[in-house]
Each structure stands twice: as C-alpha cells, then as structure tokens.
Amino acid sequence: MRVSDSDARPVHLVLLWHMHQPDFRDCATGEFRLPWVYLHALKDYSDMAAHLERHPGVRAVVNFVPVLVDQLDDYVDQFGSGGLRDPLLELLGRDDLESTTPAQRALILDRCFRANHDKMVDPFPAYVRLRELFRLIDQGGAEGGIHLSAQYFSDLLTWYHLAWCGETVRRQHPLIGQLMAKGSGYTAVDRRALLEVIGTVVTGILPRWRALADAGQVELSTTPFYHPIGPLLLDFNAARERQPELPLPHEPCYPGGEERTRQHIDWALDFHERRFGRRPAGMWPAEGALSAEFGGLMGAAGVRWTASGQSVLAASINAGGMIDVARDGRLYRGHRLGASGPVAFFRDDRLSDRIGFEYARWHGRDAAADFVAELERIGTGAGAPEVPLVSVILDGENAWEYYPYNGYYFLDDLYSLLESHPTIRTTTYADVLASGSPDGFPVLDRVVAGSWVYGDLSTWIGHREKNRAWELLCEAKRHYDLILREGRLSSRQRERVSRQLGVCEGSDWCWWFGDHNPPESVRTIDAVYRASLARLYDLLGEPAPAGLSVPVSRGGAGDTRTQGAMHRAG
C-alpha cells in the first residue's frame, strides 16, 4: 500500500548501473574471440541510454569499466575502416556464405543460439524454426551441419542479430522491423544493411553517454582498469576475513600485489579522464570487492567515493552479522573508510535484487509501482536518517534479457514514476558529496573484506580450480618480475607486457572456474585464460611452462539461468 502524502519524507535514490565485459580479444591477433561487447552495446548500452534520454528528470551513476570502453573504441575503429576482426560480424557482412569453411559454419551454429531462449528466441517463430531444424540435424552428430544450406546460415546470422537488437533500436530503425517481418530468405543485401545499423548503434554508444554526462544527468564512474579483485591482489588472506577456513592457493600471496593494484587504479583514472573529458570522482571496485587496504589505495589516488554490497557493511559493523543495517538506517548513509579514505556507499541488496532477479516476472507497471512503494516505506522507517540515501546497484546489461522487451516497459514506467514523484529524488554520489559536509559521514573504522556476491570473496578463490588459476598467475608474475629486474625489455616492451599482465589479472577468469557454470562456457574461458598467460610469456621472451597446456577446469555444471549464455553478471 502506498504511503500517504502526509507521512511521506524525502528519499534520495542513487541508481548505479555497472557496465562491464572482460577483454575478449585474441592477445596475438586482435581478433575478438567472443561477441558480447558489441551485442550488449546493440541491446543494453543503447537501451539504457535511450531511457535516460527519454526521461531527463531522472539522474543516475553509470560505471564504465575501462577495458570495456577500450573494446567499444576498437569496434568503432573496425566499423570505420571496414576491417572487421570479429568473425561473427565479418560473416554477417560477407557477400557469399556458400564458400564458408566447416569451421566457420561450426562457429555460426555455436554462437547463434547463445541467448535467453524464452525471451529472445521463442517469441519469433522464424527463429524457432531455425533452432528446431538444427536440433533435428544435430542428432546426427558433429557432421550434421554439412547438410544445412547457405540460406540457413544467412537466416540464422540475421535472426541472431535481430534478436540482440535493443527495443529502442527496433523502434528507432525501421529496417529492424522490416527484416523481422520478412522472416526468412535474407540476402547479402539484407545482412549488409543490418550490419550498417549495428555499426551506427555501436559507434554512437559512447558519444551518447558522454552527452548525458556533459548535461549533468549522469555521473560516469570507473573501475580499476582490467577489473581485478583488489582485495585478493593485495592479500589472499583477505578471503578469510569472512571465511576463516577457506582453502587458499599454495602461494602465500600475489607477488607485488600492491604495486599492481595501484597500477590498475592509475590506468583507470587516467584513461577515464582522457576518454570522457573529466577525472571521475568515484570508483566502483570490481564486483564491489572491498577491503580496508584497497579502500586506502583508492583514497590515496584521489578517489572520493566507492561502493560495495550491503553485507560488507553489516559484517564490518558487526562480525556476528546480528545488526540489520537496513532496519537501523546505517545502510542509507555514506561511511568514510578510515580517517582519510573515500566515502563508501552500500547497496540495498533487497531492492537491487528485485530488479535483477524478481521483477522480470512481473508486469512492468506493477513492478515499477512496487519499487517506488518500497522507497516510500524506507523514507518512513523508524531508523532511517532524516533524508535516507538508497543505493540501488546492479549490472546495466545482464538482467534485461530476462524481461519482456528487454525491460523496456519496466524501465519506462519506473523512470516516469521517479521523474514525477513528489518526495523521491534521483541523484548521484558526486552531488551527495558536494552537498554534504566532509564531517557528515560516520567513519567506518573496520572493513571486513567482501564483495556484492554473498558478501565474501569465494567466487574468485577457495575452489581447487580457482586456486589453480591464481597459482598459474603467480608463477607468471614471478617471471615478469625477474625479466624486468634484469632490464631485458625496452620501455615500450615493458608497457605491452604490463598491459598483458593486467588482462590476466582480471576477475572474470576465476569467476568462471568452479562447479556452477556450464561446461562449454568454462572450457572457452579456460582456453582464453591460458592463452592470455601464454601470450604474456611470449612477450617476455620466455617459453610458456608445460602446465599451461593442461586445462584448469575439469568440467562445470548445467547453466541455471540461461541456455548456453556465455556472458554473465559482472
């Protein structure tokens, strides 16, 4: 039930949408191994910008990880030059699909059903027919694809990209609707026209977000460059602050972790300033993973705010976890990390997870109304500050494929309600800091290391495969340190090697290892991770150790959320 106007108090809301994809480029050739960067640009980065453009009264924080921005720029260069280094895009624009190789046909069949089938395949009968035909021929074994025609592959490539078009893209580009209505028999002319729309959308993504930031509607923040888990780069034992018995790698620590963490922070701040024209005030740490030491490094680099998950705050205030930080109101204010660290804001897990996991099953208008009613209730809570600040933080890219129409109606209704609400005001963390006294934030003297995933760090360490991945990285880092000490490399070579090491330090590799992900996806990530390490040795002028030829993973599990989706919440 909605709170009455007489009981309503002001509530400030920060919506932080986090945008991230790891580096999917082949480190030797520059070819994109996986298509998720341009697909999410086509569907999610474009739709999310369009909703804010349609609702100028709604403000938000949008976090762009630098390695994602760098890849988006790479795609812009590809579209501009016509030299496509993404094999799926190259095939989409190819004149003749009759001459495709068996490997290229296998690639199309492997990639072009990777989507949420309930929302992105089943609504389109022509796409469903392509899937059912493939299932029939696939029963004949790995060679079944040789019986499929070039027209089949043309139709499949076209439908895959049509399904990945954002709802606002479909509405703004008549060609998309025309191709959907055609249903089949797509020609090279059709595919090239679709490729041109994709290029237009992807090329426009970053300029649109910069325009929203320049207008003051959006605050853009960043993440350490290659999305490393900062607390673990600094100290493996950080994982035991929440889980004292967690198995750790045989290595005592990551060699030189503090220097590397500083490097990722500095790279990110400098890159963001060059790319968007201003230095960011805030930094969303990869996966919201926070520790006291990591917070101190961000503060020393000039980062003014950071953020993490609700359970990190609860554990830091009370190791026993008995305090309800939402009920007593401490969740709804910023906390300074130590005497001179950045101000940390903490995610309302219940509200954020409603958007991420629950509202997709609701009617959009009902979900939006429920969200607003929850904010009103927070405003009247007994323990809430006079003006509570509610932080809703989640991926800006992965939830929407579980919604009808990519979340179009939910977000449109939500932004409409927020824009016109008399007591709820959307804001940004930079504005919160600008409007408050430096002494107005209570000091959090103790930070128990954790993340927004279960409140701990076990998603990236503690499992046999995750620990093995860390051990391979530690071994490579020792070789890196030795070569640098010996002075064998030029300054340009040192920069290339340092960047390649940064790729290997990213969080996404260890996220995939373990028992909870689909085996085919884990195998791909495993191969990419080991290839990245092998490339590091190559740049160092050293032979890769024999252990890199052995897969880290022994398998995986059935996917619990989507049918073969390679991307995931990041």
WOGI-V655234 format. One record per residue. OMEGA is omega in radians with two decimals (NA if undefined). D_LAST is the distance of its C-alpha to the last C-alpha in Angstrom with 1 decimal. Layout:
# WOGI-V655234
omega: (OMEGA/OMEGA)
d_last: (D_LAST/D_LAST)
This chain:
# WOGI-V655234
omega: (-3.08/3.09/-3.12/-3.11/-3.10/-3.13/-2.99/3.02/-3.14/3.03/3.04/-3.07/2.97/2.98/3.11/3.10/-3.06/-3.10/-3.10/2.86/3.11/-3.11/-3.07/-3.09/2.99/-2.99/3.11/-3.02/-3.06/3.11/3.13/-3.13/-3.10/-2.95/-2.90/-3.13/-3.09/3.12/3.10/3.04/-3.12/-3.04/-2.90/-3.13/3.11/3.14/-3.10/3.06/-3.09/3.13/3.11/3.08/3.13/-3.07/-3.05/3.10/3.12/3.12/-3.08/2.94/3.12/-3.07/3.08/3.07/-3.05/-3.11/3.02/-3.14/3.12/3.12/3.05/3.08/3.10/3.11/3.09/3.10/3.14/3.13/-3.13/-3.09/-3.06/3.12/-3.04/3.11/2.97/-2.99/-3.14/3.08/3.13/3.11/3.12/-3.09/-3.06/3.13/-2.97/3.07/3.09/-3.03/3.14/3.14/3.03/3.13/3.12/3.08/3.10/3.11/-3.14/-3.12/3.13/-3.03/-2.82/2.91/-3.12/-3.11/3.02/-3.02/-3.11/-3.02/-3.00/3.08/-3.04/3.13/-3.03/-3.06/-3.13/3.10/3.11/3.13/3.09/3.12/-3.10/3.09/3.11/3.13/3.12/-3.09/-3.12/3.10/3.14/3.10/-3.01/-3.10/-3.08/-3.09/-3.12/-3.12/-3.13/-3.07/3.04/3.11/3.07/-3.12/3.08/-3.14/-3.11/3.08/-3.11/-3.11/3.11/-3.11/3.04/-3.13/-3.14/3.06/3.07/-3.12/3.12/3.07/3.12/-3.11/-3.06/-3.08/-3.09/-3.12/-3.08/3.11/3.13/3.13/3.09/-3.14/3.13/2.98/-3.08/3.12/-3.08/-3.12/3.05/3.10/3.10/-3.07/3.12/3.09/3.08/3.10/3.12/3.08/3.13/3.12/3.12/-3.11/-3.09/-3.14/-3.10/-3.01/-3.04/3.04/3.12/-3.14/3.09/3.10/3.09/3.11/3.14/3.12/3.13/-3.13/-3.08/2.92/3.10/3.09/-3.04/3.13/3.01/-2.68/-3.05/3.02/3.08/3.00/-3.01/-3.12/-3.12/3.01/-3.10/-3.04/3.08/-3.10/3.06/-3.13/-3.12/3.08/3.05/-3.06/-3.01/-3.09/-3.07/3.08/-3.13/3.08/3.11/3.10/-3.14/-3.13/3.04/-3.05/3.07/-3.04/-3.13/3.13/-3.13/3.12/3.07/-3.12/3.12/3.12/-3.10/3.08/-3.06/-3.09/-3.13/-3.13/-3.12/-3.13/3.12/-2.99/-3.04/3.00/3.08/-3.14/-3.09/3.06/-3.00/-3.12/2.99/3.14/-3.13/3.14/-3.10/-3.06/-2.99/2.96/-3.13/-3.11/3.14/3.07/3.12/3.12/3.10/3.12/-3.14/3.13/3.11/3.09/-3.05/3.06/3.03/-3.08/3.11/-3.09/-3.12/-3.07/3.05/3.07/-3.11/-3.13/-3.11/3.11/-3.06/-3.09/3.12/3.09/-3.08/-3.09/3.04/-3.02/3.05/-3.10/-3.10/2.99/-3.08/3.08/-2.96/2.99/3.08/3.12/3.10/-3.13/-3.08/-3.05/-3.02/-3.13/3.10/3.01/-3.14/3.05/-3.00/-3.03/2.94/-3.01/-3.06/-3.13/-3.13/-3.11/3.01/3.09/-3.04/-2.96/-3.00/-3.00/3.11/-3.13/-3.10/2.88/-3.03/-3.10/3.12/3.13/3.13/3.14/3.12/3.13/3.14/3.12/3.10/3.09/3.11/3.13/3.08/-3.14/-3.12/-3.12/-3.06/-3.07/-3.05/3.01/-3.13/3.02/-3.12/3.05/-3.09/3.13/3.06/-2.97/3.06/3.09/3.04/-2.99/-2.93/-3.07/-2.86/3.14/3.05/3.11/2.94/3.07/3.08/3.11/-3.04/-3.03/3.08/-3.09/3.12/3.11/-3.13/-3.12/3.10/3.13/-3.13/-3.09/-3.06/-3.03/-3.07/-3.04/3.12/-3.13/3.04/-3.08/3.12/3.14/3.12/3.11/3.07/3.13/-3.11/-3.07/-3.08/3.08/3.08/-3.14/-3.05/-3.12/3.11/-3.12/3.04/-3.02/-3.05/3.07/3.03/-3.03/3.12/-3.07/3.09/3.09/-3.13/3.14/-3.10/-3.09/-3.03/3.07/-3.05/-3.12/3.05/3.03/-3.10/-3.10/3.12/3.14/3.10/3.10/3.08/-3.12/3.07/3.13/3.12/3.11/3.11/-3.14/3.09/3.07/3.11/-3.11/-3.11/-3.12/3.13/3.12/-3.12/3.06/-3.09/-2.97/3.01/-3.14/3.11/3.10/3.13/3.13/3.12/-3.12/3.13/3.11/3.13/3.04/3.10/3.09/-3.10/-3.12/-3.12/-3.03/-2.90/-3.13/-3.09/3.07/-3.05/-3.09/-3.11/-3.02/-2.92/-3.06/-3.10/-3.02/-3.09/3.11/3.14/-3.14/3.13/-3.14/3.11/-3.13/-3.14/-3.13/-3.11/3.06/3.12/3.08/3.12/3.10/3.09/3.11/3.14/3.13/3.09/-3.08/-3.09/3.03/3.10/3.12/-3.10/-3.10/-3.13/3.09/-3.11/3.13/3.06/-3.01/3.05/-3.13/-3.07/-3.10/3.04/3.14/-3.08/-3.09/-3.07/-3.01/3.08/-3.10/-3.13/3.14/-3.13/3.09/-3.07/NA)
d_last: (34.0/33.6/34.8/38.1/38.5/40.9/38.3/35.4/34.1/31.8/28.1/25.7/22.2/19.2/16.5/13.5/11.2/8.1/8.0/6.3/7.4/9.0/12.7/14.1/17.7/20.5/21.4/25.1/25.5/22.7/22.3/18.9/18.2/15.7/15.8/12.3/12.7/16.0/15.4/12.7/15.1/17.9/16.4/13.9/14.4/18.1/18.3/16.6/19.0/21.9/21.6/21.9/24.7/26.5/26.2/27.2/27.9/24.2/22.4/18.7/16.5/14.0/11.8/11.7/10.5/13.7/12.9/11.7/14.9/16.9/16.0/16.9/20.1/20.7/20.7/23.0/25.3/25.4/26.3/28.9/30.5/30.3/29.3/26.2/24.3/21.9/24.0/23.0/24.0/27.1/28.1/27.6/30.0/32.5/36.1/37.0/34.8/38.0/37.6/34.1/34.0/33.1/29.9/28.9/29.8/27.8/24.7/25.3/25.7/22.6/20.3/21.9/21.3/17.6/16.7/17.0/20.7/21.8/20.7/20.6/23.5/25.8/26.8/28.3/31.4/31.7/28.2/29.0/32.2/30.5/28.3/31.4/33.4/30.9/30.8/34.6/34.9/32.1/34.3/36.6/34.4/32.5/35.3/35.1/33.3/36.5/38.2/35.9/37.3/36.0/36.0/33.6/31.1/31.7/31.1/27.9/26.4/27.4/26.2/22.7/22.4/24.2/21.8/18.8/20.7/19.6/22.3/23.4/23.7/26.0/28.0/28.4/29.3/32.3/31.9/28.8/31.0/33.9/32.1/30.8/34.4/35.7/33.7/34.9/37.0/34.7/36.4/35.4/36.2/33.8/31.0/31.7/31.9/28.4/27.2/28.8/27.0/23.6/24.7/25.8/22.6/20.4/22.9/23.1/19.5/19.5/23.2/22.5/19.8/22.2/25.0/23.3/22.8/26.4/27.6/26.2/24.2/20.8/19.8/17.4/15.6/13.9/11.9/13.7/14.1/12.3/9.5/11.5/11.7/14.8/16.7/16.8/17.9/20.6/21.7/20.8/22.9/20.5/18.9/22.4/22.7/21.2/22.2/25.4/26.0/22.7/23.7/22.7/23.2/26.8/26.2/27.0/24.3/22.5/25.4/25.4/22.1/23.2/24.3/21.1/19.0/21.5/21.2/17.5/18.2/21.3/20.0/17.3/20.0/22.6/20.5/19.4/23.1/24.4/22.1/22.3/25.6/24.9/23.4/20.5/21.5/18.1/15.1/11.8/11.2/8.1/6.6/9.9/11.8/15.3/18.8/22.2/22.6/19.3/20.1/23.5/22.4/20.4/23.6/25.8/24.0/24.8/21.5/22.9/20.0/16.8/14.9/13.5/13.7/17.1/17.8/17.7/20.4/22.3/22.4/23.4/26.2/27.4/26.5/28.1/25.6/28.6/28.0/26.3/24.9/24.5/28.1/29.6/27.8/26.2/22.7/24.0/24.9/23.6/24.4/25.4/24.2/27.6/30.5/28.9/25.2/22.9/22.7/19.8/18.7/17.2/15.2/17.5/15.6/18.1/18.0/14.3/14.0/17.0/15.3/12.1/14.4/18.1/19.3/18.5/21.7/23.8/25.9/24.2/27.0/27.2/23.6/23.9/27.2/25.8/23.0/25.8/28.1/25.7/25.5/29.3/29.6/27.6/30.1/33.0/31.7/34.3/32.1/30.2/31.0/33.4/30.6/27.3/24.1/21.3/17.7/15.4/11.8/8.9/6.7/9.6/9.1/8.3/10.9/13.8/14.8/15.8/18.1/21.5/21.7/18.0/18.5/21.3/23.8/21.7/20.4/23.9/25.6/23.3/23.8/27.5/28.0/26.3/28.2/31.5/31.1/33.8/32.1/28.3/27.3/23.9/23.5/21.4/21.0/23.3/25.9/25.7/26.5/29.2/30.9/31.0/33.1/31.6/33.3/31.9/28.8/29.5/28.7/26.4/28.4/26.2/22.5/21.4/18.4/15.3/11.8/10.4/10.1/13.8/14.9/15.2/13.9/14.8/11.5/12.2/16.0/19.0/19.0/21.6/19.3/16.7/19.8/21.4/18.5/19.0/22.7/22.6/20.8/23.3/26.1/25.0/24.7/28.3/29.5/27.9/29.6/32.9/33.0/32.3/35.0/37.5/37.0/36.8/34.4/35.0/33.0/31.3/30.6/29.2/26.7/25.6/25.3/23.4/20.8/20.6/20.1/17.3/15.5/16.3/15.0/11.3/9.0/7.7/11.4/12.0/9.0/10.9/14.3/16.2/17.7/15.1/14.0/16.4/18.7/18.8/15.1/15.4/18.6/17.2/14.4/17.2/19.6/17.4/16.7/20.5/21.5/19.6/21.5/24.7/24.4/24.3/27.5/29.0/28.5/30.1/33.0/32.6/32.5/29.4/30.1/31.0/28.2/25.6/27.3/26.4/23.1/21.0/20.2/23.0/21.3/18.7/18.9/19.1/16.1/16.1/14.4/15.1/17.8/16.7/13.4/11.9/8.6/6.1/3.8/0.0)
